[in-house]
Amino acid sequence: MNPQIMNIESAALDRLTNERREHGELPPEVDATLSALGVFWDEIEQEYFNIDAYQVEVYQKLLTEYGTSEYSN
């Protein structure tokens, strides 16, 4: 994904996270819209995250760990 878009998305997630931390939960319609876009609240880390970005990160870690010739197709 384009690094500029990733920076914009990261800044937006930071703003949403700060808003929720300062003022509590967002209205249900906003939360539903975010969920439809793949943005969810992480109860453990107490921050919003994009599920697509998280999946890319996990897949890259799995590829690094298991992507050797001994595991090749």
C-alpha positions as protocol buffer text, in pm:
chain_id: "A"
residue {
  index: 1
  type: MET
  ca { x: 0 y: 0 z: 0 }
}
residue {
  index: 2
  type: ASN
  ca { x: 109 y: 355 z: -66 }
}
residue {
  index: 3
  type: PRO
  ca { x: 316 y: 491 z: 228 }
}
residue {
  index: 4
  type: GLN
  ca { x: 140 y: 828 z: 211 }
}
residue {
  index: 5
  type: ILE
  ca { x: -200 y: 661 z: 247 }
}
residue {
  index: 6
  type: MET
  ca { x: -67 y: 452 z: 536 }
}
residue {
  index: 7
  type: ASN
  ca { x: 51 y: 771 z: 712 }
}
residue {
  index: 8
  type: ILE
  ca { x: -289 y: 935 z: 666 }
}
residue {
  index: 9
  type: GLU
  ca { x: -466 y: 624 z: 795 }
}
residue {
  index: 10
  type: SER
  ca { x: -232 y: 598 z: 1093 }
}
residue {
  index: 11
  type: ALA
  ca { x: -294 y: 962 z: 1184 }
}
residue {
  index: 12
  type: ALA
  ca { x: -671 y: 911 z: 1156 }
}
residue {
  index: 13
  type: LEU
  ca { x: -658 y: 602 z: 1379 }
}
residue {
  index: 14
  type: ASP
  ca { x: -452 y: 797 z: 1633 }
}
residue {
  index: 15
  type: ARG
  ca { x: -711 y: 1076 z: 1637 }
}
residue {
  index: 16
  type: LEU
  ca { x: -996 y: 826 z: 1679 }
}
residue {
  index: 17
  type: THR
  ca { x: -807 y: 653 z: 1960 }
}
residue {
  index: 18
  type: ASN
  ca { x: -742 y: 982 z: 2140 }
}
residue {
  index: 19
  type: GLU
  ca { x: -1107 y: 1084 z: 2100 }
}
residue {
  index: 20
  type: ARG
  ca { x: -1228 y: 760 z: 2254 }
}
residue {
  index: 21
  type: ARG
  ca { x: -976 y: 774 z: 2538 }
}
residue {
  index: 22
  type: GLU
  ca { x: -1074 y: 1133 z: 2623 }
}
residue {
  index: 23
  type: HIS
  ca { x: -1451 y: 1119 z: 2571 }
}
residue {
  index: 24
  type: GLY
  ca { x: -1552 y: 754 z: 2593 }
}
residue {
  index: 25
  type: GLU
  ca { x: -1710 y: 535 z: 2329 }
}
residue {
  index: 26
  type: LEU
  ca { x: -1804 y: 678 z: 1993 }
}
residue {
  index: 27
  type: PRO
  ca { x: -2171 y: 681 z: 1889 }
}
residue {
  index: 28
  type: PRO
  ca { x: -2300 y: 340 z: 1772 }
}
residue {
  index: 29
  type: GLU
  ca { x: -2349 y: 459 z: 1413 }
}
residue {
  index: 30
  type: VAL
  ca { x: -1985 y: 572 z: 1397 }
}
residue {
  index: 31
  type: ASP
  ca { x: -1869 y: 243 z: 1547 }
}
residue {
  index: 32
  type: ALA
  ca { x: -2077 y: 50 z: 1292 }
}
residue {
  index: 33
  type: THR
  ca { x: -1929 y: 252 z: 1007 }
}
residue {
  index: 34
  type: LEU
  ca { x: -1576 y: 191 z: 1134 }
}
residue {
  index: 35
  type: SER
  ca { x: -1647 y: -181 z: 1164 }
}
residue {
  index: 36
  type: ALA
  ca { x: -1773 y: -189 z: 805 }
}
residue {
  index: 37
  type: LEU
  ca { x: -1443 y: -30 z: 701 }
}
residue {
  index: 38
  type: GLY
  ca { x: -1240 y: -289 z: 894 }
}
residue {
  index: 39
  type: VAL
  ca { x: -1147 y: -61 z: 1186 }
}
residue {
  index: 40
  type: PHE
  ca { x: -1196 y: -208 z: 1531 }
}
residue {
  index: 41
  type: TRP
  ca { x: -1128 y: -115 z: 1894 }
}
residue {
  index: 42
  type: ASP
  ca { x: -861 y: -328 z: 2065 }
}
residue {
  index: 43
  type: GLU
  ca { x: -972 y: -375 z: 2427 }
}
residue {
  index: 44
  type: ILE
  ca { x: -625 y: -487 z: 2539 }
}
residue {
  index: 45
  type: GLU
  ca { x: -417 y: -213 z: 2375 }
}
residue {
  index: 46
  type: GLN
  ca { x: -697 y: 42 z: 2408 }
}
residue {
  index: 47
  type: GLU
  ca { x: -658 y: 166 z: 2051 }
}
residue {
  index: 48
  type: TYR
  ca { x: -823 y: 147 z: 1710 }
}
residue {
  index: 49
  type: PHE
  ca { x: -660 y: -72 z: 1446 }
}
residue {
  index: 50
  type: ASN
  ca { x: -720 y: -167 z: 1085 }
}
residue {
  index: 51
  type: ILE
  ca { x: -777 y: -540 z: 1048 }
}
residue {
  index: 52
  type: ASP
  ca { x: -634 y: -544 z: 693 }
}
residue {
  index: 53
  type: ALA
  ca { x: -306 y: -386 z: 807 }
}
residue {
  index: 54
  type: TYR
  ca { x: -291 y: -628 z: 1099 }
}
residue {
  index: 55
  type: GLN
  ca { x: -341 y: -927 z: 868 }
}
residue {
  index: 56
  type: VAL
  ca { x: -60 y: -810 z: 640 }
}
residue {
  index: 57
  type: GLU
  ca { x: 169 y: -781 z: 942 }
}
residue {
  index: 58
  type: VAL
  ca { x: 78 y: -1130 z: 1065 }
}
residue {
  index: 59
  type: TYR
  ca { x: 123 y: -1286 z: 720 }
}
residue {
  index: 60
  type: GLN
  ca { x: 464 y: -1120 z: 680 }
}
residue {
  index: 61
  type: LYS
  ca { x: 575 y: -1258 z: 1017 }
}
residue {
  index: 62
  type: LEU
  ca { x: 450 y: -1605 z: 925 }
}
residue {
  index: 63
  type: LEU
  ca { x: 628 y: -1589 z: 590 }
}
residue {
  index: 64
  type: THR
  ca { x: 951 y: -1486 z: 759 }
}
residue {
  index: 65
  type: GLU
  ca { x: 923 y: -1762 z: 1017 }
}
residue {
  index: 66
  type: TYR
  ca { x: 797 y: -2045 z: 799 }
}
residue {
  index: 67
  type: GLY
  ca { x: 892 y: -1936 z: 448 }
}
residue {
  index: 68
  type: THR
  ca { x: 1207 y: -2146 z: 428 }
}
residue {
  index: 69
  type: SER
  ca { x: 1284 y: -2415 z: 174 }
}
residue {
  index: 70
  type: GLU
  ca { x: 1197 y: -2685 z: 427 }
}
residue {
  index: 71
  type: TYR
  ca { x: 837 y: -2559 z: 421 }
}
residue {
  index: 72
  type: SER
  ca { x: 817 y: -2492 z: 47 }
}
residue {
  index: 73
  type: ASN
  ca { x: 518 y: -2609 z: -155 }
}
